[in-house]
Amino acid sequence: MNHFLATYIDFIQSIGFIFLLSIVCFVSRKLFLDNKKDNYIEAVKIKVDD
């Protein structure tokens, strides 16, 4: 294996690692932050007509 091929393989592995890490961060952030957003009750004004 020459130096150019080893550098290319290392580059591809680095891109794959960064891609997988970003996907994991995005999914975990969506799971935890969306849970907190939907976990409250909005105040509602109710008007009753007689």
C-alpha distance matrix in Angstrom:
0.0 3.8 6.7 8.3 6.5 6.7 10.2 11.1 10.6 12.6 15.1 15.7 16.3 18.6 20.6 21.0 22.3 24.6 25.9 26.6 28.3 30.4 31.5 32.5 34.4 36.1 37.2 38.4 40.3 41.9 43.0 44.6 46.1 47.5 49.2 51.0 52.2 53.8 55.4 58.6 61.9 63.1 66.7 68.8 72.4 74.6 77.9 80.6 83.3 86.6
3.8 0.0 3.8 5.6 5.6 6.4 8.8 10.2 11.0 12.5 14.5 15.8 16.9 18.6 20.4 21.5 22.8 24.7 26.1 27.4 28.8 30.7 32.1 33.3 34.9 36.5 38.0 39.2 40.8 42.5 43.8 45.3 46.6 48.1 49.9 51.6 52.6 54.5 56.1 59.2 62.5 63.5 67.0 69.2 72.6 75.0 78.2 81.0 83.7 87.1
6.7 3.8 0.0 3.8 5.6 5.2 6.1 8.6 10.0 10.5 12.2 14.3 15.4 16.4 18.4 20.0 21.0 22.5 24.3 25.8 26.8 28.6 30.3 31.5 32.8 34.5 36.3 37.4 38.7 40.6 42.1 43.3 44.4 46.2 48.1 49.5 50.5 52.6 54.2 57.2 60.5 61.4 64.8 67.1 70.5 73.0 76.2 79.1 81.8 85.2
8.3 5.6 3.8 0.0 3.8 5.5 5.2 6.2 8.7 9.9 10.5 12.4 14.3 15.3 16.6 18.5 20.0 21.2 22.6 24.4 25.7 27.1 28.8 30.4 31.6 33.0 34.8 36.3 37.4 39.1 40.8 42.2 43.1 44.7 46.8 48.3 49.0 51.0 52.9 55.8 59.0 59.7 63.2 65.3 68.6 71.2 74.2 77.1 79.7 83.2
6.5 5.6 5.6 3.8 0.0 3.8 5.4 5.0 6.2 8.6 9.8 10.6 12.3 14.2 15.4 16.6 18.3 20.1 21.1 22.5 24.3 25.8 27.1 28.6 30.3 31.6 33.1 34.6 36.1 37.6 39.1 40.7 41.9 43.2 45.2 46.9 47.8 49.5 51.4 54.4 57.6 58.5 62.1 64.1 67.5 69.9 73.0 75.8 78.4 81.8
6.7 6.4 5.2 5.5 3.8 0.0 3.8 5.4 5.2 6.1 8.6 10.0 10.6 12.2 14.3 15.4 16.4 18.4 20.0 21.1 22.4 24.3 25.8 26.9 28.5 30.2 31.7 32.8 34.4 36.2 37.5 38.9 40.2 41.8 43.6 45.2 46.3 48.1 49.8 52.8 56.1 57.2 60.7 62.9 66.4 68.8 72.0 74.8 77.6 81.0
10.2 8.8 6.1 5.2 5.4 3.8 0.0 3.8 5.5 5.1 6.1 8.7 9.9 10.4 12.4 14.3 15.2 16.5 18.3 20.0 20.9 22.5 24.4 25.7 26.9 28.5 30.3 31.6 32.7 34.6 36.2 37.4 38.5 40.2 42.1 43.6 44.5 46.6 48.2 51.2 54.4 55.3 58.8 61.0 64.4 66.9 70.1 73.0 75.7 79.2
11.1 10.2 8.6 6.2 5.0 5.4 3.8 0.0 3.8 5.4 5.0 6.2 8.6 9.8 10.7 12.4 14.3 15.5 16.5 18.4 20.0 21.2 22.7 24.5 25.8 27.0 28.8 30.4 31.6 33.1 34.8 36.4 37.3 38.7 40.8 42.5 43.1 45.0 47.0 49.9 53.0 53.8 57.4 59.4 62.8 65.2 68.3 71.1 73.7 77.2
10.6 11.0 10.0 8.7 6.2 5.2 5.5 3.8 0.0 3.8 5.4 5.2 6.2 8.6 10.0 10.6 12.3 14.3 15.3 16.5 18.2 20.0 21.1 22.5 24.3 25.7 27.1 28.5 30.1 31.6 33.0 34.6 35.9 37.3 39.1 41.0 41.9 43.6 45.4 48.5 51.7 52.7 56.3 58.4 61.9 64.2 67.4 70.1 72.8 76.2
12.6 12.5 10.5 9.9 8.6 6.1 5.1 5.4 3.8 0.0 3.8 5.5 5.1 6.1 8.7 9.9 10.5 12.3 14.2 15.3 16.3 18.3 20.0 21.0 22.4 24.2 25.8 26.9 28.3 30.2 31.6 32.9 34.1 35.8 37.6 39.1 40.2 42.2 43.7 46.8 50.1 51.2 54.7 56.9 60.4 62.9 66.1 68.9 71.7 75.1
15.1 14.5 12.2 10.5 9.8 8.6 6.1 5.0 5.4 3.8 0.0 3.8 5.4 5.1 6.3 8.7 9.9 10.7 12.3 14.3 15.4 16.6 18.5 20.1 21.1 22.5 24.5 25.9 26.9 28.6 30.4 31.8 32.6 34.2 36.3 37.8 38.6 40.6 42.4 45.3 48.5 49.3 52.8 55.0 58.3 60.9 64.0 66.9 69.6 73.1
15.7 15.8 14.3 12.4 10.6 10.0 8.7 6.2 5.2 5.5 3.8 0.0 3.8 5.4 5.2 6.2 8.6 10.0 10.5 12.3 14.2 15.4 16.5 18.4 20.0 21.1 22.6 24.4 25.7 27.0 28.7 30.4 31.4 32.6 34.7 36.5 37.2 39.0 40.9 43.9 47.0 47.9 51.5 53.5 57.0 59.3 62.4 65.2 67.8 71.3
16.3 16.9 15.4 14.3 12.3 10.6 9.9 8.6 6.2 5.1 5.4 3.8 0.0 3.8 5.5 5.0 6.1 8.6 9.8 10.5 12.1 14.1 15.3 16.4 18.2 19.8 21.1 22.4 24.1 25.7 26.9 28.5 29.9 31.3 33.1 34.8 35.9 37.6 39.3 42.4 45.7 46.8 50.4 52.6 56.1 58.4 61.7 64.4 67.2 70.6
18.6 18.6 16.4 15.3 14.2 12.2 10.4 9.8 8.6 6.1 5.1 5.4 3.8 0.0 3.8 5.4 5.1 6.2 8.5 9.9 10.5 12.2 14.3 15.4 16.4 18.2 20.1 21.1 22.3 24.3 25.8 27.0 28.1 29.8 31.7 33.2 34.2 36.2 37.8 40.8 44.1 45.1 48.6 50.9 54.3 56.8 60.1 62.9 65.7 69.2
20.6 20.4 18.4 16.6 15.4 14.3 12.4 10.7 10.0 8.7 6.3 5.2 5.5 3.8 0.0 3.8 5.5 5.2 6.1 8.6 9.9 10.6 12.3 14.3 15.3 16.4 18.4 20.0 21.0 22.5 24.4 25.9 26.7 28.0 30.3 31.8 32.5 34.4 36.4 39.2 42.4 43.2 46.7 48.8 52.2 54.7 57.8 60.7 63.3 66.8
21.0 21.5 20.0 18.5 16.6 15.4 14.3 12.4 10.6 9.9 8.7 6.2 5.0 5.4 3.8 0.0 3.8 5.5 5.0 6.1 8.5 9.9 10.6 12.3 14.2 15.3 16.5 18.3 19.8 21.1 22.5 24.3 25.6 26.7 28.7 30.6 31.4 33.0 34.9 38.0 41.1 42.2 45.8 47.9 51.4 53.7 56.9 59.6 62.3 65.7
22.3 22.8 21.0 20.0 18.3 16.4 15.2 14.3 12.3 10.5 9.9 8.6 6.1 5.1 5.5 3.8 0.0 3.8 5.4 5.2 6.0 8.5 9.9 10.6 12.1 14.1 15.4 16.4 18.1 19.9 21.1 22.5 23.9 25.5 27.2 28.8 30.0 31.8 33.3 36.5 39.8 41.0 44.6 46.9 50.4 52.8 56.1 58.9 61.8 65.1
24.6 24.7 22.5 21.2 20.1 18.4 16.5 15.5 14.3 12.3 10.7 10.0 8.6 6.2 5.2 5.5 3.8 0.0 3.8 5.6 5.1 6.1 8.6 9.9 10.5 12.1 14.3 15.4 16.2 18.2 20.0 21.1 22.0 23.7 25.7 27.1 28.0 30.1 31.8 34.7 37.9 38.9 42.4 44.7 48.1 50.7 53.9 56.8 59.6 63.0
25.9 26.1 24.3 22.6 21.1 20.0 18.3 16.5 15.3 14.2 12.3 10.5 9.8 8.5 6.1 5.0 5.4 3.8 0.0 3.8 5.5 5.2 6.3 8.7 10.0 10.6 12.4 14.3 15.4 16.5 18.4 20.2 21.0 22.1 24.4 26.1 26.7 28.5 30.5 33.4 36.5 37.4 41.0 43.1 46.5 48.9 52.1 54.9 57.6 61.0
26.6 27.4 25.8 24.4 22.5 21.1 20.0 18.4 16.5 15.3 14.3 12.3 10.5 9.9 8.6 6.1 5.2 5.6 3.8 0.0 3.8 5.4 5.1 6.2 8.6 9.9 10.6 12.2 14.1 15.4 16.5 18.4 19.8 21.0 22.7 24.7 25.7 27.2 28.9 32.1 35.3 36.6 40.3 42.4 46.0 48.2 51.5 54.2 57.0 60.4
28.3 28.8 26.8 25.7 24.3 22.4 20.9 20.0 18.2 16.3 15.4 14.2 12.1 10.5 9.9 8.5 6.0 5.1 5.5 3.8 0.0 3.8 5.5 5.2 6.2 8.6 10.0 10.6 12.1 14.2 15.4 16.5 17.9 19.7 21.3 22.9 24.1 26.0 27.4 30.5 33.9 35.1 38.7 41.1 44.6 47.1 50.4 53.2 56.2 59.5
30.4 30.7 28.6 27.1 25.8 24.3 22.5 21.2 20.0 18.3 16.6 15.4 14.1 12.2 10.6 9.9 8.5 6.1 5.2 5.4 3.8 0.0 3.8 5.5 5.1 6.0 8.6 9.9 10.4 12.1 14.2 15.4 16.1 17.7 19.8 21.3 22.0 24.1 25.9 28.7 31.9 32.9 36.4 38.6 42.1 44.6 47.9 50.7 53.6 57.0
31.5 32.1 30.3 28.8 27.1 25.8 24.4 22.7 21.1 20.0 18.5 16.5 15.3 14.3 12.3 10.6 9.9 8.6 6.3 5.1 5.5 3.8 0.0 3.8 5.5 5.1 6.1 8.5 9.9 10.6 12.2 14.3 15.3 16.2 18.2 20.3 21.0 22.5 24.4 27.5 30.6 31.7 35.4 37.4 41.0 43.2 46.5 49.2 52.0 55.4
32.5 33.3 31.5 30.4 28.6 26.9 25.7 24.5 22.5 21.0 20.1 18.4 16.4 15.4 14.3 12.3 10.6 9.9 8.7 6.2 5.2 5.5 3.8 0.0 3.8 5.5 5.3 6.0 8.4 9.9 10.6 12.2 14.0 15.3 16.7 18.7 20.0 21.5 22.9 26.2 29.5 31.0 34.7 36.9 40.6 42.8 46.2 48.9 51.9 55.1
34.4 34.9 32.8 31.6 30.3 28.5 26.9 25.8 24.3 22.4 21.1 20.0 18.2 16.4 15.3 14.2 12.1 10.5 10.0 8.6 6.2 5.1 5.5 3.8 0.0 3.8 5.6 5.3 6.0 8.5 10.0 10.7 11.8 13.8 15.4 16.8 18.0 20.1 21.4 24.4 27.8 29.1 32.6 35.1 38.6 41.1 44.5 47.3 50.3 53.6
36.1 36.5 34.5 33.0 31.6 30.2 28.5 27.0 25.7 24.2 22.5 21.1 19.8 18.2 16.4 15.3 14.1 12.1 10.6 9.9 8.6 6.0 5.1 5.5 3.8 0.0 3.8 5.6 5.2 6.1 8.7 10.2 10.5 11.7 14.1 15.6 16.2 18.1 20.0 22.9 26.0 27.0 30.6 32.8 36.3 38.7 42.0 44.8 47.7 51.1
37.2 38.0 36.3 34.8 33.1 31.7 30.3 28.8 27.1 25.8 24.5 22.6 21.1 20.1 18.4 16.5 15.4 14.3 12.4 10.6 10.0 8.6 6.1 5.3 5.6 3.8 0.0 3.8 5.5 5.1 6.2 8.7 10.0 10.5 12.2 14.6 15.5 16.7 18.5 21.7 24.8 26.2 29.9 32.0 35.6 37.8 41.2 43.7 46.7 49.9
38.4 39.2 37.4 36.3 34.6 32.8 31.6 30.4 28.5 26.9 25.9 24.4 22.4 21.1 20.0 18.3 16.4 15.4 14.3 12.2 10.6 9.9 8.5 6.0 5.3 5.6 3.8 0.0 3.8 5.4 5.1 6.2 8.4 9.9 10.8 12.7 14.4 15.9 17.0 20.3 23.7 25.4 29.0 31.4 35.1 37.4 40.9 43.5 46.6 49.8
40.3 40.8 38.7 37.4 36.1 34.4 32.7 31.6 30.1 28.3 26.9 25.7 24.1 22.3 21.0 19.8 18.1 16.2 15.4 14.1 12.1 10.4 9.9 8.4 6.0 5.2 5.5 3.8 0.0 3.8 5.5 5.4 5.8 8.0 9.8 10.9 12.1 14.3 15.6 18.5 21.9 23.2 26.7 29.2 32.8 35.3 38.7 41.5 44.6 47.9
41.9 42.5 40.6 39.1 37.6 36.2 34.6 33.1 31.6 30.2 28.6 27.0 25.7 24.3 22.5 21.1 19.9 18.2 16.5 15.4 14.2 12.1 10.6 9.9 8.5 6.1 5.1 5.4 3.8 0.0 3.8 5.6 5.4 5.6 8.1 10.1 10.4 12.0 14.0 17.0 20.0 21.2 24.9 27.1 30.7 32.9 36.3 39.0 42.0 45.3
43.0 43.8 42.1 40.8 39.1 37.5 36.2 34.8 33.0 31.6 30.4 28.7 26.9 25.8 24.4 22.5 21.1 20.0 18.4 16.5 15.4 14.2 12.2 10.6 10.0 8.7 6.2 5.1 5.5 3.8 0.0 3.8 5.9 5.7 6.3 9.0 10.5 11.2 12.5 16.0 19.2 21.0 24.7 26.9 30.7 32.7 36.2 38.7 41.8 45.0
44.6 45.3 43.3 42.2 40.7 38.9 37.4 36.4 34.6 32.9 31.8 30.4 28.5 27.0 25.9 24.3 22.5 21.1 20.2 18.4 16.5 15.4 14.3 12.2 10.7 10.2 8.7 6.2 5.4 5.6 3.8 0.0 3.8 5.7 5.4 6.7 9.1 10.6 11.1 14.3 17.9 19.8 23.3 26.0 29.7 31.9 35.6 38.2 41.4 44.5
46.1 46.6 44.4 43.1 41.9 40.2 38.5 37.3 35.9 34.1 32.6 31.4 29.9 28.1 26.7 25.6 23.9 22.0 21.0 19.8 17.9 16.1 15.3 14.0 11.8 10.5 10.0 8.4 5.8 5.4 5.9 3.8 0.0 3.8 5.3 5.3 6.4 9.0 10.1 12.7 16.2 17.5 21.0 23.6 27.2 29.7 33.2 36.0 39.2 42.4
47.5 48.1 46.2 44.7 43.2 41.8 40.2 38.7 37.3 35.8 34.2 32.6 31.3 29.8 28.0 26.7 25.5 23.7 22.1 21.0 19.7 17.7 16.2 15.3 13.8 11.7 10.5 9.9 8.0 5.6 5.7 5.7 3.8 0.0 3.8 5.4 5.1 6.4 8.7 11.4 14.4 15.7 19.4 21.6 25.3 27.5 31.0 33.7 36.8 40.0
49.2 49.9 48.1 46.8 45.2 43.6 42.1 40.8 39.1 37.6 36.3 34.7 33.1 31.7 30.3 28.7 27.2 25.7 24.4 22.7 21.3 19.8 18.2 16.7 15.4 14.1 12.2 10.8 9.8 8.1 6.3 5.4 5.3 3.8 0.0 3.8 5.6 5.6 6.3 9.8 13.1 15.2 18.9 21.2 25.0 27.0 30.6 33.1 36.4 39.4
51.0 51.6 49.5 48.3 46.9 45.2 43.6 42.5 41.0 39.1 37.8 36.5 34.8 33.2 31.8 30.6 28.8 27.1 26.1 24.7 22.9 21.3 20.3 18.7 16.8 15.6 14.6 12.7 10.9 10.1 9.0 6.7 5.3 5.4 3.8 0.0 3.8 5.6 5.2 7.8 11.5 13.4 16.8 19.6 23.3 25.6 29.3 32.0 35.3 38.4
52.2 52.6 50.5 49.0 47.8 46.3 44.5 43.1 41.9 40.2 38.6 37.2 35.9 34.2 32.5 31.4 30.0 28.0 26.7 25.7 24.1 22.0 21.0 20.0 18.0 16.2 15.5 14.4 12.1 10.4 10.5 9.1 6.4 5.1 5.6 3.8 0.0 3.8 5.6 7.1 10.0 11.1 14.7 17.2 20.8 23.3 26.8 29.6 32.8 36.0
53.8 54.5 52.6 51.0 49.5 48.1 46.6 45.0 43.6 42.2 40.6 39.0 37.6 36.2 34.4 33.0 31.8 30.1 28.5 27.2 26.0 24.1 22.5 21.5 20.1 18.1 16.7 15.9 14.3 12.0 11.2 10.6 9.0 6.4 5.6 5.6 3.8 0.0 3.8 5.8 8.2 10.0 13.8 15.8 19.6 21.6 25.1 27.6 30.9 34.0
55.4 56.1 54.2 52.9 51.4 49.8 48.2 47.0 45.4 43.7 42.4 40.9 39.3 37.8 36.4 34.9 33.3 31.8 30.5 28.9 27.4 25.9 24.4 22.9 21.4 20.0 18.5 17.0 15.6 14.0 12.5 11.1 10.1 8.7 6.3 5.2 5.6 3.8 0.0 3.8 7.1 9.9 13.3 15.8 19.6 21.5 25.2 27.6 31.1 33.9
58.6 59.2 57.2 55.8 54.4 52.8 51.2 49.9 48.5 46.8 45.3 43.9 42.4 40.8 39.2 38.0 36.5 34.7 33.4 32.1 30.5 28.7 27.5 26.2 24.4 22.9 21.7 20.3 18.5 17.0 16.0 14.3 12.7 11.4 9.8 7.8 7.1 5.8 3.8 0.0 3.8 6.5 9.6 12.5 16.1 18.3 22.0 24.5 28.0 30.9
61.9 62.5 60.5 59.0 57.6 56.1 54.4 53.0 51.7 50.1 48.5 47.0 45.7 44.1 42.4 41.1 39.8 37.9 36.5 35.3 33.9 31.9 30.6 29.5 27.8 26.0 24.8 23.7 21.9 20.0 19.2 17.9 16.2 14.4 13.1 11.5 10.0 8.2 7.1 3.8 0.0 3.8 6.5 8.9 12.6 14.5 18.3 20.7 24.2 27.1
63.1 63.5 61.4 59.7 58.5 57.2 55.3 53.8 52.7 51.2 49.3 47.9 46.8 45.1 43.2 42.2 41.0 38.9 37.4 36.6 35.1 32.9 31.7 31.0 29.1 27.0 26.2 25.4 23.2 21.2 21.0 19.8 17.5 15.7 15.2 13.4 11.1 10.0 9.9 6.5 3.8 0.0 3.8 6.2 9.9 12.4 16.0 18.9 22.2 25.4
66.7 67.0 64.8 63.2 62.1 60.7 58.8 57.4 56.3 54.7 52.8 51.5 50.4 48.6 46.7 45.8 44.6 42.4 41.0 40.3 38.7 36.4 35.4 34.7 32.6 30.6 29.9 29.0 26.7 24.9 24.7 23.3 21.0 19.4 18.9 16.8 14.7 13.8 13.3 9.6 6.5 3.8 0.0 3.8 6.8 9.7 13.1 16.2 19.6 22.6
68.8 69.2 67.1 65.3 64.1 62.9 61.0 59.4 58.4 56.9 55.0 53.5 52.6 50.9 48.8 47.9 46.9 44.7 43.1 42.4 41.1 38.6 37.4 36.9 35.1 32.8 32.0 31.4 29.2 27.1 26.9 26.0 23.6 21.6 21.2 19.6 17.2 15.8 15.8 12.5 8.9 6.2 3.8 0.0 3.8 6.3 9.8 12.8 16.1 19.3
72.4 72.6 70.5 68.6 67.5 66.4 64.4 62.8 61.9 60.4 58.3 57.0 56.1 54.3 52.2 51.4 50.4 48.1 46.5 46.0 44.6 42.1 41.0 40.6 38.6 36.3 35.6 35.1 32.8 30.7 30.7 29.7 27.2 25.3 25.0 23.3 20.8 19.6 19.6 16.1 12.6 9.9 6.8 3.8 0.0 3.8 6.6 10.0 13.1 16.3
74.6 75.0 73.0 71.2 69.9 68.8 66.9 65.2 64.2 62.9 60.9 59.3 58.4 56.8 54.7 53.7 52.8 50.7 48.9 48.2 47.1 44.6 43.2 42.8 41.1 38.7 37.8 37.4 35.3 32.9 32.7 31.9 29.7 27.5 27.0 25.6 23.3 21.6 21.5 18.3 14.5 12.4 9.7 6.3 3.8 0.0 3.8 6.5 9.9 13.0
77.9 78.2 76.2 74.2 73.0 72.0 70.1 68.3 67.4 66.1 64.0 62.4 61.7 60.1 57.8 56.9 56.1 53.9 52.1 51.5 50.4 47.9 46.5 46.2 44.5 42.0 41.2 40.9 38.7 36.3 36.2 35.6 33.2 31.0 30.6 29.3 26.8 25.1 25.2 22.0 18.3 16.0 13.1 9.8 6.6 3.8 0.0 3.8 6.6 9.8
80.6 81.0 79.1 77.1 75.8 74.8 73.0 71.1 70.1 68.9 66.9 65.2 64.4 62.9 60.7 59.6 58.9 56.8 54.9 54.2 53.2 50.7 49.2 48.9 47.3 44.8 43.7 43.5 41.5 39.0 38.7 38.2 36.0 33.7 33.1 32.0 29.6 27.6 27.6 24.5 20.7 18.9 16.2 12.8 10.0 6.5 3.8 0.0 3.8 6.5
83.3 83.7 81.8 79.7 78.4 77.6 75.7 73.7 72.8 71.7 69.6 67.8 67.2 65.7 63.3 62.3 61.8 59.6 57.6 57.0 56.2 53.6 52.0 51.9 50.3 47.7 46.7 46.6 44.6 42.0 41.8 41.4 39.2 36.8 36.4 35.3 32.8 30.9 31.1 28.0 24.2 22.2 19.6 16.1 13.1 9.9 6.6 3.8 0.0 3.8
86.6 87.1 85.2 83.2 81.8 81.0 79.2 77.2 76.2 75.1 73.1 71.3 70.6 69.2 66.8 65.7 65.1 63.0 61.0 60.4 59.5 57.0 55.4 55.1 53.6 51.1 49.9 49.8 47.9 45.3 45.0 44.5 42.4 40.0 39.4 38.4 36.0 34.0 33.9 30.9 27.1 25.4 22.6 19.3 16.3 13.0 9.8 6.5 3.8 0.0
